Amino acid sequence: MANSPREKGRGVAISSKNLKLITRPEVECVYAADVIEFAREKGYFSGKDADFSFRDAYCPIDFENVRYADARVWSFFRHHCDEAEMDKYLPYLNGEFDKYDHLPLWIKPDKPLSLRDLQEDMRDHFENTPLDMTADMTAGPWGMPIRPLPMHFRDTAGVSYFRERPIATQQSGFTMTCQMRSWLPDDVGGVTWFNCDDADMVAYVPLYCCITQVPDCFRPENNPRTEFSFESAFWMNNWVANMVYPRYSMMIEDLRKAQRELEDYYFADQDSVLKAIESMTPADRRDYLNKKSIAYADKMMKRWDQLAKFLIVRYNDQVVRKVDKDGNFQRWGYDTPGYDIQFINSIGTATGDRYRLKEVIDRRER
């Protein structure tokens, strides 16, 4: 290859032999110099160099890798551009590769994305799309947006099925979004918004990049995989999440209230943090931001402990205990919201007349 970049559409591509050119603004792609040779050695490609396709050689499309990976990208893009345009790619997600055999590599968003936009994206289960995981009987009685493993399963007739793999998943060990602000001092300009477990079920906690002390609830020794601990962010979050998952549509708004309460506070507090550090020395800034990160994490743990105890009282025995306008439990009274309609509609199909109500004497509602 020549020493100058090779044009690829509007941008240019260079091989690993020309890394000295990588800082040129027109360079959009860098590839290994032996990318084709290596594919030949491994038996991934045998045609002419001019016909080489990186994707076809190293990751040929099939239904599984498209539905489990590209569908997540599709849903993310769909949040930030014309939905009808993205829905044109549904045949691709459904394995109809003769109609479409790719997603766009990128999109131009309808508007600039905020940090909170990205955090909400991390909580996606294809809601309000044709792949919505809450919208059919597989979501159970209360619209559960997750599915247990395995990914594949068969019925008694030997027909194979699959489960969706959304962006938010219960198997997450941790989740984070990173904020980088080059115009601020380094120790405060970088913030990792972090928590353990499923992004949908946690509040993102801001941790400044200069901290030298990990908040106790995030320390490895306080997060054992095989023993519950009230000092563990992982286990506190899982405690709440695993109460909510099976009765998602019934309980999720109480979790959302606590989640928004914490995140609204954290975001609102950032201006006061920046003002507080204006006249500090670097050493004082680091000490302040260490303490601030720890305080944020402690606030999350206390709120989640409160939430867990609230949920188990309010939703005990499959009913919903009533609360007053201040959120305090009433001495008497509860609601029985019943099942989500898509589950109710599936009962007759699955069970015939078994649960069909016969004529009864008119009495008070049971």
N, C-alpha and C positions, 0 to 999 in steps of 0.2 A: 504494500500500500504506500502511496505517496505520503509525504510529510504534511500535506495540507488536508484538512477535513474533507470527507466525502459528503456530498449533499444528499439528504433524505427528505424530500418534500421541502417544507419551508426551513427546517433546521438542518443540522449536519450531524453526522455520526463519525466517531473516531474509534480506532481499536486501542487495545492496551499498549501497543507499541508507540502510541502518540500521546501519552498522558501529559506531555508538556503543553499540549494545546487545550487541556481541559477547562482552563479558566476563560476561554473565549466565549462570549455571550451567545454566539450562534450554535454552540455545541449542545445538542439535546440528547444524544445517546452515546454511551461508551460501552463497547463490547470486547470480550476476550479475543485476542488475535487468532486463537486456535478454535474458535467456536464451531466452525464447520468441520474441521479436522477431527476434533474430539467426538462430535456426533457421529462421524463415519466410523471411528474406532470402536464406539460402543454399539454400533448397528442401528442408530437412531435415524440415519439418513444415508441415502445411496445415490441421489440424483446429481444433477449439475449444480455447481455453486450458485448460479444465477437463480435457481429454483428453490434455494434453501429458505425455510421458514423456521425461525427460532421456536415459535409456539408449537408447530406441528412436530418438530423433532424432540423437544424437551418436555412438552406438556400437551400432548394431543387431546383435543376436547372429547369428553364423553358426558353423559347426563349427570353422573355423580359429581365430577369436579366443577361442572357449571352450576348445578343447583346448590351445592354446599359452599361454594366460594364466590362465584360471580354474582349469584343472587344477592349476596350481601352488598356488593359494590353497586348493583342496580338499585337497591333500595336506598342506599346512601345518596346516589346521584338524584334519585327521584324526589328527595326532600328539597333539592336546591335548583331544580330546573323544571321545564314543562313536563307535567306528569304524562300527558298523552304522548309526547315524543318518546319518553322512556318506555311506555307501555308497548311501543312497537317491537320491543325486544323480548316480549313475553314468549313468543315461539322459541326463541333461543333458550330461555330458561326452562322451557318444557321439553327440550331435546329435539326440537324441529330444526335441525341444523341446515336443512336445505333452504330454509327461509331466511335465517340469520345465523351466521357462524362466529359472531363476536359481539362484544360490547364496545362502546367507545372507550378509548384509553383515558380520556378525561372529558370534562364538561366545563363550560363557563357558567358559574352560578348566576341565578337571577339577581342576587345582591351579595355584598360581602358577608362572609360567615363570621359570626361571633364565637367566642369561646363557649358560651352557653349553647349555641346551636350545635357545636360538635359534641358537647356532653349529652344533649338530647338525642343526637344521632346514635350515640353508643347504647341507647336504651331501646333500640328498634327491634320489633318482632314482625315486620312487614305490615303493621297496622294500617288499615284503610287502603290496602292494595289488594289485588287479586290473590295474593299469597297470605293474606291476613290469618295468623295462627289462632286468633280468638273467635273466628267467625263460623266454625262448623262444629259438629259433635265431637271431634277429636280433642277439642278444648275442654271437654268435660262439662259438668253442670254450671261452672262459674267462670267460663272464658279464660282458662289457664293458657298463657302464651308460650309456655315451655313444654318440651316433651322429654320423657325419660329415654335413656339409652336402652337398647342399641339403636343404631341409625336405620337398620333394616330389620324387617320382621315378616313372617308369613302367616296366612290364615290356614284353617284346616283343609282348605282346598288346594293348598300349595301356592297360592298367589302371593307374590312378594310386594311389599310396600316399603315406603321410606318415611322418615320424618324430616321436617325442615330444619335448617341450621341458620338461625337468625344472627344478627350482630350481637344482641344481648343473649347471654346463655348462662345457665345455672352453674356450669362447670368452670366459670372464671375463678382464677386464684386472686387476681387483682385487676383493677382498671385504672387508667390514668389519662388525662389530657394535659399537654404541656404548653405553657404560655411563655413566650420569649419576647422581651421588650428591650431592644438594643439601646433605646434612648435613656434608659434608667441605669443606675449603678448595677454592676453584675450581680451582686448578692441579693438584690430585690427584683431585678429585671426578669429572672428566670423563676417560674413557679410551676411545680408539678402538682396538679390537682389529682388527688390519689385516694383510693380506698381499696379494701379487700372485698372480694366476691363480685357478684353480678352487678354490672353498671346500672341496670334497671332498678335495683333494689337498695342502692346505697346513696349516700350524699358524698359528693366530691369534696375533699378536704384540701385546702391550699397548704403546701409545704414549700418553703423557699429554698432555692438551690444552694444557699450558703450554709445550711444548717449542719451542725456537727454532732447533733444528738437526735436520734430517731425517737419520735414519740413512743411511749411505752406500749400502746395498743398495737403498734405496727412492728415491734421488735420480734425477730424470729423466735426467741425463747418464750415469748408470750402467745405464740400462735401454733401450738402443737397440732398436728394433723389428726391425732387419735384421742384427744382429750379436750372436752369442752372447758372453756375458761371465760369468766366474766371480764378478764383483763385483755382479751383477744378481740381485735376488730373483726377478724375473720369469723370467729364463732358468734359474736354478737350480731353481725350482719346475717349470718346464716340462720340464726335463731329466728329472727324476724322474717326473713325471706321464706323459710320453709313453713311458717304459719300462713303466709299470704298466698304462696303458689297455688295450693289446692282450691282456695276460695278467692281467686284473684279479683274478679269483678266486684265481689262483695267488700273486699278489704283494702284494695289498692289505694283508694282515695285517702285513707288514714295515713298510709305510708307516704303518699305524695305530699300531704300536708307537712309532715315532719321533714321530708326531703327538701321541699321548697323553703321552709322556715330556715333551715341551716344554710342552704346555698345562698338564699337572699341575704342572710346576715354576712356570710363570708365575702360576697361580692361588694356589698355596701361598705364593709370595713376596710376595703383596700385603699380608699382615698385617705382615711385616717392613718393608715400604716405609712403611706408615702409622705404624708405631712410630718409624721413623728420622726422619721429618719433624716429629714432634710439637713439638720445641723449636727448629726451624729458622726463620730469618727467611724472608720470601717470596723474596728473591733467592737465598738458599742452597737453598731448596726447588726453585726452577726449575733451578738448576744440577745438583742431585742427580737430578731427574727427567729432565733431558736425558741425563745420563750413563746412567741406568738404562734408558731407552728404547733408547739405542744399544747397550748391553750385551745387552739382550733380542734385538734384531735380529741382532747378531753371533753370538749363541748359536744362533739359528735357522739362519743361513747355514752355520755349521760343522757342525751336525748334519745338514743336508740334503746337504752335500758328502760326509759320511761315508756317508749313506744311499745316495746315487747310486752310489758306488764299491762298496758292499756288494751292491746289487742286480745290477749288471752282472757281478759275479763269481758270485754265487749262482745266477743264472738264465741263465747263458751257455749257448748252444746248446740252448735249449728244455728243459733239465732243471733239477732243483732240487738244488744241492749241499748236502750234509748239514752241519749245525753241531752243536757240542756244547752242553751245558747253559748255557755262558757266552756262546754266540753266536759262537764261533770256528769257522772252517771246518775240517772234518776233511780229512786228507790225501787219503783215498780215500772214495768212496761218494757216490751221488746217488740221488734219487728221480725216478720218471717218472710224475707224477700223472695223465697223460692228459687227456681232454676232460671238460667238464661234461656231465652226463647229458642235459640237454635238447638239446644239440648232437648227442650220439651218437644219440639217438632220432630225429633228423631226417635222418640220413645215408641210411638205407634208403629213406625216402620220396623223397629228392632224387636218389639215384643207383641205385636198384634193387639188382641183385646185384653191381654192379661191385666193391665192397669186401667182399662176403660171404666169410668165411673158409671155404675148403674143408677137407676132412679132412686132418689132418697127423699125422706121427709124433709121439708124445708126447716132447717134449724139455723142457729147462729153460725157464723163462719168458724170452721175448725182451725 
